[in-house]
């Protein structure tokens, strides 16, 4: 599976590690990486924000439906993984770990490092935030 990285400028050191981890998970059918509009840079720091949209593989399953007080079952495609299970799977990957923040619609990773150029005593602080969403869901407000 080749992810769609056309909207990503390839900034950050944690995002490539996360991409490789997502490639290794069988239940992830497709994902897209994009730069988020929150990215910015100042003289003392750089804030890199990336968003990852994942689509999970599906398999046929039974779904229980209830409308107008009538309940029945039907065959439907059921996702092989949830966002919470993805967070647990990524938590087991060395170099990625558990998400720093989780809610029902998003996983968030936050990494910070100081980059000191040669022959200098201080350097800019680089903060990288990566948010993972399920593709095709309603936008968050």
N, C-alpha and C positions, 0 to 999 in steps of 0.2 A: 504494500500500500504506500503510495506517495502522497504526503499531505499537500494541501494547497498553502504555499507560503508566499504567494505573489503580493500580498498586502503587508508583508513584514520586511523591515529594513535590515534584519539580522543583527540588531543591537542587543547587547546583554550576554552574560555568560551562563545564566541559569536556564534560559529558554531553550537552547540547543540540547541541554541535558534532559529537559522535560520532553522535548520532541522525540528523542531516542527512546525514552521510557514508554511513551505512548505508542510508538511503533511496535514495541514488544508485547503489547497487550492484545490478545486475540479478539476480545469482545469489542474493541474499538474498530469500527469499519472505516471511518474517515474522520479527518479533522483539518481545521483551517486555522492558521496563525495570522494575526493582524496586529499592527501597531494601534495602540489606544490613543485617543486625543489628549490624554492626561500627561503624556511625556513632555519633559522640559529640561532645560539645563541652565544653570547659573554659575557664577565663577567658582563657588565652593562645592557644588554638588551637581549630580546629574540624576534625574528621575526618569527611569525607563519603565513604561507601562505597556504590556502586551496582553492580548486577549486570544484565547484558544476556544474554538467552537468544535465540539466532538459530536459524532453521530455513532451510536452503538449498533452492532449487528443485531438482527432480529431473527426469531424463529417462530414457527407456527405454535399457537397455544390456545387455550380456552379462556374466554373473557366473559365475565358475568355482567349483564346489562340490566338496568331497571329503568323503565320509562312508563309514565302514567300509571304507576302502581303494578305494572306487569313485569315480572322478572323472567329472563331467559338467558341462555348461554349461546355464544357464537364463537366461531374460529376467527382468530385475529393474530396479527404479528405482534409478538411480545418481545420487548428489549431484553437482551441477554445480560445487561449490566445497568446499574443505576449510577447516578453521580456519587452517591455515598460509597458504593462499592468501588468506584474508580479511585476515590480518595484513599481507601484502604489498600488497594493494589499499588498505587503510587507510593504509599507509605512504606511498603516493603522494598522499594527500589533504593539502592544505595546512591546517595547524591541528590535524591529528591526529597524523600521523607514525607511525613504527614503534612497536610495543608495547615497554614497558619490561621486561616479563618474558613469556616464552612457554614453555609446555610442551605436550605432546600434547593436553591437554584444556581449555586455557584461554589466553586472551590477557589481559594486565593492563597498564593504563595508570595512571600515578601523576603527578599534577600538584600543584604547591604554589605558593601566592601569598600575599603579605601584603597585607591590606586595611587601609588607614589612613584612618580617618574624617576629615572636614574639621576643621581646627583642633587636630589631635592629632599627636604625634610618633611614636607607636607604635600598632600595631593588631594584631588577632589574625591568626595564620597559618592559612590555610585549606588543608588537604591533601585532595585529591579522588582517590579510587581507584575505577577502573571495571574490572570483570572481565567478560570475554565468554566464554560457554559455548555449546556446541551444545545446543539444546533436545532433550529426550527421551533424553539419555544417563544412565547410572547416576550417582547422587550420589557425590561425592568424599569420601573419608574420610581 
